[in-house]
Amino acid sequence: MDYTIKGKVIRGDGYGRKLGFPTVNLETNAKELPKEGVYSGMATFDGKEYCAGIVIGPKENDQHKIEAHLIGYSDDAYEKEVILKINKFLREYKKFETEEELIVQIKKDIDICSQV
């Protein structure tokens, strides 16, 4: 599975940061995307590469929500161009009953992404 998504980083709702896992949210014109779910991959911008946990979420305002947690990155990426390379499907997209359940699952996902 190899998908490449290119887009500009836009401001999200800050929920990932609140949970301790900040993400970059992408605005993209990509016509083809993989199915909704969580993926491992790489993010490239400013001449650097980062392992990334990538989420293709449900459509909002007629566009899929695309966000990625860049492992080891904590600066401001707003308005920068980012290229996401999706390597591996990890799991289906789902809503969690509690934030605690979500945090446990995100930690598992990031562990897998760090090893890929």
N, C-alpha and C positions, 0 to 999 in steps of 0.2 A: 504494500500500500504506500504510494507516494503521492501526496498532495502538497502543493505549494500555494500558500495564501499570502498575498501581499496587501498591505493596507497601512493606513495612518492611525496612530494611537489617539484615541479620543477619551474623554472623561467618562468613567462609568459611575456606578452608584456607590463605590467605596466599600462594598460589602466584603470583598476578598481581603482588603487591608484590615477591616474590622476583625476578621477572623484570624488574622496573622499571616495571610497568604496573599499579598498584593498581586494584582494582575494588570496586564495591559489589555485594554479593550480595543478591538480593531474595527475601523470603518473600512469596508472593502467593496469593490465592485465585482468580486469573484462570482462567476455564473454557476460554476460547479463546485459543490462542497461535499465532503463525506457526510454520512448520516450523523444525526445528533448523537453526541457521546463524548467520552473523555479519551484523549489520545496522548501518547508521548511523542516528542519531536524536538526540533531545534528552532531557536529564534535567532535571527541575525539582524543587527542594526548597529550603526556607528562603528562598523568594521569589526565587531566582536560577535561570537557565537555563544549561546547559552542553551543548556538543556532546558526543556520546557514541558510543563503539563498544559495541554491545550483542550479547551472545552468548546464544542460546537453546540450551542444551546438552541432552544426553541425560537421560532420567529417572533420578533417584536417589531411592530410597525413595518411589516412586510420584509424584514431582513433577519437573518439568523444572528443571534448574539454569539460573537467570537471573542474569546478571551484566553489569555495564557499567563501562567505563573512562570516567570523566568528564574530558574534556580541560581542563586548567587547574585541577583541583580536587585538593587533597592533604590536606585535614583529615579528621577523624573524623566519619563519617556514621552510625555505629551507632545503631540504634533509631529513626532518622528515617524519615519517610514520603517516598518518592520516586515520581515519576511519570515513566515512560519512554514517549516517543513514538517509535515505530519508523517511519522514513521510507523506507529503501531496503535491499533485500537486496544484500549484498556477495558472499557466498560460502557454500558448504556448510560445515558443521561437520566438522572432521577432526582426527585425532590426528597429531602430527608425530613423526618419528623422533628428532629431537634438539631440545634447548632452543634452540639457535642457529637452527635452521630456524623454530621457532615465533616467536622474537623478530623475525626478519626479516619474517615475515608480519604480525605485530602492528603493526610500524612502517608497513608498507604500508597496512594497514587504517585506522590512525589518520590517516595522511596523507589518505586519501579522506574520512574522517569530518570532518576539519577543513575540507574544501572544500565540503561539502554544505550 
